[in-house]
């Protein structure tokens, strides 16, 4: 979680109105004053800004596009799949895969500060002729603060072509 700090200093909330334009009617009476309100306090600590970025981080948003993948373990046609996570801040990725004998999961080199791409690839030595279901987890941690942002559980369905048997 973000650590918020209060703004501290002398004359907090003091403002100065800087006049940019004065509009008058035909008789010379002021009908509108246009200007900008500017802070005139003397902060010692700026505090945490209230903006969209900090609010997004506050609610720990990460968006998995989908949480399932289907990959083929057939010897003749290795197949991989890619899963995408849209993120609101730079995150580090930790993958826990207890089924590495069946498939691998890697963080793609194409991942960046806006999205994480996970590449799942079936291994050729998978046995059986049925579709099997396995889970792996991805833990997301803020690169800036080191705070855990969340864990996503993914399901991988591995299919094997029945005509190939248990090679």
ChimeraX commands (.cxc) that place a marker at each C-alpha (Angstrom):
marker #1 position 0.00,0.00,0.00 radius 0.5
marker #1 position 1.16,3.54,-0.67 radius 0.5
marker #1 position 2.26,5.50,2.36 radius 0.5
marker #1 position 0.43,8.82,2.27 radius 0.5
marker #1 position 1.94,11.94,3.84 radius 0.5
marker #1 position 0.10,15.07,4.94 radius 0.5
marker #1 position 1.19,18.40,3.54 radius 0.5
marker #1 position 2.91,20.36,6.30 radius 0.5
marker #1 position 4.14,23.94,6.55 radius 0.5
marker #1 position 3.23,27.52,7.36 radius 0.5
marker #1 position 0.04,29.22,6.11 radius 0.5
marker #1 position -1.40,26.05,4.58 radius 0.5
marker #1 position -4.32,26.66,2.23 radius 0.5
marker #1 position -3.37,30.34,1.69 radius 0.5
marker #1 position -4.05,31.34,-1.91 radius 0.5
marker #1 position -3.31,34.29,-4.18 radius 0.5
marker #1 position -5.69,35.24,-7.00 radius 0.5
marker #1 position -3.69,36.35,-10.03 radius 0.5
marker #1 position -5.92,38.40,-12.33 radius 0.5
marker #1 position -5.48,37.66,-16.01 radius 0.5
marker #1 position -8.37,39.56,-17.55 radius 0.5
marker #1 position -11.13,41.94,-16.44 radius 0.5
marker #1 position -14.26,42.16,-18.59 radius 0.5
marker #1 position -16.48,45.25,-18.35 radius 0.5
marker #1 position -19.85,46.10,-19.75 radius 0.5
marker #1 position -20.61,49.26,-21.83 radius 0.5
marker #1 position -21.03,51.34,-18.67 radius 0.5
marker #1 position -17.60,50.29,-17.37 radius 0.5
marker #1 position -18.97,48.00,-14.67 radius 0.5
marker #1 position -17.01,44.82,-14.04 radius 0.5
marker #1 position -18.95,41.81,-15.26 radius 0.5
marker #1 position -16.25,39.15,-15.05 radius 0.5
marker #1 position -12.76,38.72,-13.62 radius 0.5
marker #1 position -10.71,35.87,-15.02 radius 0.5
marker #1 position -7.69,34.65,-13.14 radius 0.5
marker #1 position -5.79,31.81,-11.55 radius 0.5
marker #1 position -5.80,30.74,-7.92 radius 0.5
marker #1 position -2.22,29.99,-6.85 radius 0.5
marker #1 position -0.97,28.43,-3.62 radius 0.5
marker #1 position 0.75,30.92,-1.36 radius 0.5
marker #1 position 1.62,28.66,1.56 radius 0.5
marker #1 position 5.11,27.68,2.62 radius 0.5
marker #1 position 5.26,23.88,2.62 radius 0.5
marker #1 position 7.95,22.02,4.53 radius 0.5
marker #1 position 6.64,18.66,3.32 radius 0.5
marker #1 position 4.73,18.58,0.02 radius 0.5
marker #1 position 2.63,15.56,0.96 radius 0.5
marker #1 position 1.13,12.94,-1.32 radius 0.5
marker #1 position -0.60,14.34,-4.42 radius 0.5
marker #1 position -4.16,13.22,-5.00 radius 0.5
marker #1 position -4.22,12.21,-8.64 radius 0.5
marker #1 position -5.35,9.36,-10.89 radius 0.5
marker #1 position -2.02,7.54,-10.73 radius 0.5
marker #1 position -1.97,7.39,-6.92 radius 0.5
marker #1 position -5.63,6.41,-6.79 radius 0.5
marker #1 position -5.00,3.58,-9.27 radius 0.5
marker #1 position -2.14,2.33,-7.14 radius 0.5
marker #1 position -4.31,2.61,-4.03 radius 0.5
marker #1 position -6.83,0.12,-5.34 radius 0.5
marker #1 position -4.06,-2.22,-6.51 radius 0.5
marker #1 position -5.38,-2.53,-10.04 radius 0.5
marker #1 position -3.96,-5.12,-12.34 radius 0.5
marker #1 position -5.95,-6.53,-15.22 radius 0.5
marker #1 position -5.45,-10.11,-16.40 radius 0.5
marker #1 position -6.87,-10.27,-19.92 radius 0.5
marker #1 position -7.70,-13.96,-19.38 radius 0.5
marker #1 position -6.69,-16.60,-16.85 radius 0.5
marker #1 position -6.78,-19.79,-18.91 radius 0.5
marker #1 position -4.58,-21.19,-21.65 radius 0.5
marker #1 position -4.87,-24.32,-23.80 radius 0.5
marker #1 position -1.68,-25.76,-25.19 radius 0.5
marker #1 position -0.92,-28.90,-27.19 radius 0.5
marker #1 position 1.65,-31.41,-26.00 radius 0.5
marker #1 position 1.74,-33.33,-29.27 radius 0.5
marker #1 position 5.19,-34.24,-30.53 radius 0.5
marker #1 position 4.36,-33.14,-34.07 radius 0.5
marker #1 position 2.94,-29.74,-33.16 radius 0.5
marker #1 position 4.34,-27.98,-30.11 radius 0.5
marker #1 position 2.09,-25.12,-29.20 radius 0.5
marker #1 position 2.48,-22.17,-26.89 radius 0.5
marker #1 position 0.12,-19.52,-25.65 radius 0.5
marker #1 position 0.56,-15.98,-24.36 radius 0.5
marker #1 position -1.31,-14.39,-21.47 radius 0.5
marker #1 position -1.38,-10.63,-20.91 radius 0.5
marker #1 position -1.70,-8.57,-17.72 radius 0.5
marker #1 position -2.28,-4.81,-18.03 radius 0.5
marker #1 position -0.63,-2.97,-15.14 radius 0.5
marker #1 position -0.81,0.54,-13.64 radius 0.5
marker #1 position 2.80,0.70,-12.42 radius 0.5
marker #1 position 6.09,-1.13,-13.05 radius 0.5
marker #1 position 5.80,-4.55,-11.41 radius 0.5
marker #1 position 8.17,-7.45,-10.90 radius 0.5
marker #1 position 6.84,-10.92,-11.63 radius 0.5
marker #1 position 7.35,-14.11,-9.63 radius 0.5
marker #1 position 6.00,-17.30,-11.22 radius 0.5
marker #1 position 5.22,-20.45,-9.21 radius 0.5
marker #1 position 4.74,-23.48,-11.48 radius 0.5
marker #1 position 4.58,-26.87,-9.76 radius 0.5
marker #1 position 3.98,-28.58,-13.11 radius 0.5
marker #1 position 7.20,-27.71,-14.92 radius 0.5
marker #1 position 7.42,-31.31,-16.15 radius 0.5
marker #1 position 4.39,-30.54,-18.36 radius 0.5
marker #1 position 4.84,-26.89,-19.36 radius 0.5
marker #1 position 7.05,-23.86,-18.84 radius 0.5
marker #1 position 5.95,-20.32,-18.01 radius 0.5
marker #1 position 8.25,-17.37,-18.69 radius 0.5
marker #1 position 7.95,-13.60,-18.52 radius 0.5
marker #1 position 8.40,-12.42,-22.11 radius 0.5
marker #1 position 11.16,-9.98,-23.00 radius 0.5
marker #1 position 8.37,-7.95,-24.64 radius 0.5
marker #1 position 6.88,-7.16,-21.20 radius 0.5
marker #1 position 7.06,-3.48,-20.24 radius 0.5
marker #1 position 5.77,-0.98,-17.65 radius 0.5
marker #1 position 2.23,-1.14,-19.12 radius 0.5
marker #1 position 1.76,-4.87,-19.67 radius 0.5
marker #1 position 3.24,-8.20,-18.67 radius 0.5
marker #1 position 3.28,-11.00,-21.25 radius 0.5
marker #1 position 3.54,-14.58,-19.98 radius 0.5
marker #1 position 4.56,-17.27,-22.47 radius 0.5
marker #1 position 3.39,-20.82,-21.73 radius 0.5
marker #1 position 4.89,-23.70,-23.68 radius 0.5
marker #1 position 4.01,-27.42,-23.52 radius 0.5
marker #1 position 6.79,-29.97,-23.16 radius 0.5
marker #1 position 7.04,-32.92,-25.54 radius 0.5
marker #1 position 7.34,-35.52,-22.80 radius 0.5
marker #1 position 3.80,-35.00,-21.46 radius 0.5
marker #1 position 2.07,-38.39,-21.19 radius 0.5
marker #1 position -1.55,-39.35,-21.73 radius 0.5
marker #1 position -4.18,-38.82,-24.38 radius 0.5
marker #1 position -6.63,-36.69,-22.42 radius 0.5
marker #1 position -6.81,-33.02,-21.65 radius 0.5
marker #1 position -5.30,-32.31,-18.24 radius 0.5
marker #1 position -5.73,-29.22,-16.09 radius 0.5
marker #1 position -2.91,-27.59,-14.09 radius 0.5
marker #1 position -2.56,-24.29,-12.23 radius 0.5
marker #1 position 0.28,-21.85,-11.76 radius 0.5
marker #1 position 0.41,-18.53,-9.92 radius 0.5
marker #1 position 1.91,-15.17,-10.68 radius 0.5
marker #1 position 2.78,-12.81,-7.83 radius 0.5
marker #1 position 3.05,-9.12,-8.75 radius 0.5
marker #1 position 5.22,-6.79,-6.66 radius 0.5
marker #1 position 5.79,-3.04,-7.05 radius 0.5
marker #1 position 9.29,-2.36,-8.38 radius 0.5
marker #1 position 9.27,1.06,-6.68 radius 0.5
marker #1 position 8.05,0.16,-3.19 radius 0.5
marker #1 position 8.58,-3.61,-3.00 radius 0.5
marker #1 position 4.96,-4.03,-1.85 radius 0.5
marker #1 position 3.04,-7.08,-3.10 radius 0.5
marker #1 position 0.24,-5.92,-5.41 radius 0.5
marker #1 position -1.53,-9.24,-5.87 radius 0.5
marker #1 position -1.49,-12.87,-6.96 radius 0.5
marker #1 position -3.23,-14.27,-10.03 radius 0.5
marker #1 position -3.95,-18.00,-10.43 radius 0.5
marker #1 position -3.95,-19.27,-14.02 radius 0.5
marker #1 position -5.28,-22.57,-15.36 radius 0.5
marker #1 position -3.51,-24.39,-18.18 radius 0.5
marker #1 position -5.29,-27.09,-20.18 radius 0.5
marker #1 position -2.83,-29.43,-21.88 radius 0.5
marker #1 position -4.16,-31.50,-24.74 radius 0.5
marker #1 position -2.43,-34.39,-26.49 radius 0.5
marker #1 position -3.38,-35.78,-29.84 radius 0.5
marker #1 position -4.92,-39.24,-29.16 radius 0.5
marker #1 position -3.46,-40.70,-32.36 radius 0.5
marker #1 position 0.07,-40.14,-31.06 radius 0.5
marker #1 position -0.39,-42.29,-27.95 radius 0.5
marker #1 position 2.02,-42.19,-25.01 radius 0.5
marker #1 position 5.34,-41.68,-26.79 radius 0.5
marker link #1:1,2 radius 0.2
marker link #1:2,3 radius 0.2
marker link #1:3,4 radius 0.2
marker link #1:4,5 radius 0.2
marker link #1:5,6 radius 0.2
marker link #1:6,7 radius 0.2
marker link #1:7,8 radius 0.2
marker link #1:8,9 radius 0.2
marker link #1:9,10 radius 0.2
marker link #1:10,11 radius 0.2
marker link #1:11,12 radius 0.2
marker link #1:12,13 radius 0.2
marker link #1:13,14 radius 0.2
marker link #1:14,15 radius 0.2
marker link #1:15,16 radius 0.2
marker link #1:16,17 radius 0.2
marker link #1:17,18 radius 0.2
marker link #1:18,19 radius 0.2
marker link #1:19,20 radius 0.2
marker link #1:20,21 radius 0.2
marker link #1:21,22 radius 0.2
marker link #1:22,23 radius 0.2
marker link #1:23,24 radius 0.2
marker link #1:24,25 radius 0.2
marker link #1:25,26 radius 0.2
marker link #1:26,27 radius 0.2
marker link #1:27,28 radius 0.2
marker link #1:28,29 radius 0.2
marker link #1:29,30 radius 0.2
marker link #1:30,31 radius 0.2
marker link #1:31,32 radius 0.2
marker link #1:32,33 radius 0.2
marker link #1:33,34 radius 0.2
marker link #1:34,35 radius 0.2
marker link #1:35,36 radius 0.2
marker link #1:36,37 radius 0.2
marker link #1:37,38 radius 0.2
marker link #1:38,39 radius 0.2
marker link #1:39,40 radius 0.2
marker link #1:40,41 radius 0.2
marker link #1:41,42 radius 0.2
marker link #1:42,43 radius 0.2
marker link #1:43,44 radius 0.2
marker link #1:44,45 radius 0.2
marker link #1:45,46 radius 0.2
marker link #1:46,47 radius 0.2
marker link #1:47,48 radius 0.2
marker link #1:48,49 radius 0.2
marker link #1:49,50 radius 0.2
marker link #1:50,51 radius 0.2
marker link #1:51,52 radius 0.2
marker link #1:52,53 radius 0.2
marker link #1:53,54 radius 0.2
marker link #1:54,55 radius 0.2
marker link #1:55,56 radius 0.2
marker link #1:56,57 radius 0.2
marker link #1:57,58 radius 0.2
marker link #1:58,59 radius 0.2
marker link #1:59,60 radius 0.2
marker link #1:60,61 radius 0.2
marker link #1:61,62 radius 0.2
marker link #1:62,63 radius 0.2
marker link #1:63,64 radius 0.2
marker link #1:64,65 radius 0.2
marker link #1:65,66 radius 0.2
marker link #1:66,67 radius 0.2
marker link #1:67,68 radius 0.2
marker link #1:68,69 radius 0.2
marker link #1:69,70 radius 0.2
marker link #1:70,71 radius 0.2
marker link #1:71,72 radius 0.2
marker link #1:72,73 radius 0.2
marker link #1:73,74 radius 0.2
marker link #1:74,75 radius 0.2
marker link #1:75,76 radius 0.2
marker link #1:76,77 radius 0.2
marker link #1:77,78 radius 0.2
marker link #1:78,79 radius 0.2
marker link #1:79,80 radius 0.2
marker link #1:80,81 radius 0.2
marker link #1:81,82 radius 0.2
marker link #1:82,83 radius 0.2
marker link #1:83,84 radius 0.2
marker link #1:84,85 radius 0.2
marker link #1:85,86 radius 0.2
marker link #1:86,87 radius 0.2
marker link #1:87,88 radius 0.2
marker link #1:88,89 radius 0.2
marker link #1:89,90 radius 0.2
marker link #1:90,91 radius 0.2
marker link #1:91,92 radius 0.2
marker link #1:92,93 radius 0.2
marker link #1:93,94 radius 0.2
marker link #1:94,95 radius 0.2
marker link #1:95,96 radius 0.2
marker link #1:96,97 radius 0.2
marker link #1:97,98 radius 0.2
marker link #1:98,99 radius 0.2
marker link #1:99,100 radius 0.2
marker link #1:100,101 radius 0.2
marker link #1:101,102 radius 0.2
marker link #1:102,103 radius 0.2
marker link #1:103,104 radius 0.2
marker link #1:104,105 radius 0.2
marker link #1:105,106 radius 0.2
marker link #1:106,107 radius 0.2
marker link #1:107,108 radius 0.2
marker link #1:108,109 radius 0.2
marker link #1:109,110 radius 0.2
marker link #1:110,111 radius 0.2
marker link #1:111,112 radius 0.2
marker link #1:112,113 radius 0.2
marker link #1:113,114 radius 0.2
marker link #1:114,115 radius 0.2
marker link #1:115,116 radius 0.2
marker link #1:116,117 radius 0.2
marker link #1:117,118 radius 0.2
marker link #1:118,119 radius 0.2
marker link #1:119,120 radius 0.2
marker link #1:120,121 radius 0.2
marker link #1:121,122 radius 0.2
marker link #1:122,123 radius 0.2
marker link #1:123,124 radius 0.2
marker link #1:124,125 radius 0.2
marker link #1:125,126 radius 0.2
marker link #1:126,127 radius 0.2
marker link #1:127,128 radius 0.2
marker link #1:128,129 radius 0.2
marker link #1:129,130 radius 0.2
marker link #1:130,131 radius 0.2
marker link #1:131,132 radius 0.2
marker link #1:132,133 radius 0.2
marker link #1:133,134 radius 0.2
marker link #1:134,135 radius 0.2
marker link #1:135,136 radius 0.2
marker link #1:136,137 radius 0.2
marker link #1:137,138 radius 0.2
marker link #1:138,139 radius 0.2
marker link #1:139,140 radius 0.2
marker link #1:140,141 radius 0.2
marker link #1:141,142 radius 0.2
marker link #1:142,143 radius 0.2
marker link #1:143,144 radius 0.2
marker link #1:144,145 radius 0.2
marker link #1:145,146 radius 0.2
marker link #1:146,147 radius 0.2
marker link #1:147,148 radius 0.2
marker link #1:148,149 radius 0.2
marker link #1:149,150 radius 0.2
marker link #1:150,151 radius 0.2
marker link #1:151,152 radius 0.2
marker link #1:152,153 radius 0.2
marker link #1:153,154 radius 0.2
marker link #1:154,155 radius 0.2
marker link #1:155,156 radius 0.2
marker link #1:156,157 radius 0.2
marker link #1:157,158 radius 0.2
marker link #1:158,159 radius 0.2
marker link #1:159,160 radius 0.2
marker link #1:160,161 radius 0.2
marker link #1:161,162 radius 0.2
marker link #1:162,163 radius 0.2
marker link #1:163,164 radius 0.2
marker link #1:164,165 radius 0.2
marker link #1:165,166 radius 0.2
marker link #1:166,167 radius 0.2
view
